[in-house]
Amino acid sequence: AETLALLENELAQHSEVFATRPKFVAFNKPDVTENRARFHELEADFPNAWLISSFTGEGVDELLEALFRAVERVKREEAEGPAESKPETDYVYEAPF
């Protein structure tokens, strides 16, 4: 929990927008018995916690799907938000050639 608080603090210092974004926590190496048991202990403390394995792929597809849904929800909410939250100027990149 301390590490997560440290990371959240660092993100908040970088930009206020991170405070409003959904947060996901991924725990790795579920093939280690102690890690799987510990995950079930910590699951209640971390509502968006995922147990994933880079070795077997366990949980990766489900996490990616949840991340995709969260990004789409945030995009939709921002598009529907009040007009004053949108930038006053639209920036368009023009290639120099």
Disulfide bonds with the S-S distance in Angstrom:
none
